[in-house]
Amino acid sequence: MLARARGFRNFQHLRACRAAGARLETVAEPAMIDHALVERTLRQFGGAVQLAQWPSRRKARAI
């Protein structure tokens, strides 16, 4: 009854909203940049900033 009085559908909805709010409040540290991987990936592009060849490494394709 208390959850419905606060405008939620049910208690699970209330708990889910509070958990999501707690996750959003935590500040994540920025990921470390692998400069060597960025340099290797940039070699795949031509002078006109067009992809000259498809990167063979999966990690380079994920950038």
Contacts in CASP RR format, 6 or more apart in sequence:
PFRMAT RR
TARGET T0000
AUTHOR 0000-0000-0000
METHOD contacts of the structure
MODEL  1
MLARARGFRNFQHLRACRAAGARLETVAEPAMIDHALVERTLRQFGGAVQ
LAQWPSRRKARAI
3 9 0 8 1.000
3 10 0 8 1.000
3 11 0 8 1.000
3 13 0 8 1.000
3 14 0 8 1.000
4 10 0 8 1.000
6 14 0 8 1.000
8 14 0 8 1.000
8 17 0 8 1.000
37 59 0 8 1.000
37 60 0 8 1.000
37 63 0 8 1.000
38 63 0 8 1.000
40 57 0 8 1.000
40 60 0 8 1.000
41 55 0 8 1.000
41 60 0 8 1.000
41 63 0 8 1.000
44 51 0 8 1.000
44 52 0 8 1.000
44 53 0 8 1.000
44 54 0 8 1.000
44 55 0 8 1.000
44 60 0 8 1.000
45 51 0 8 1.000
45 52 0 8 1.000
46 52 0 8 1.000
54 61 0 8 1.000
55 61 0 8 1.000
END
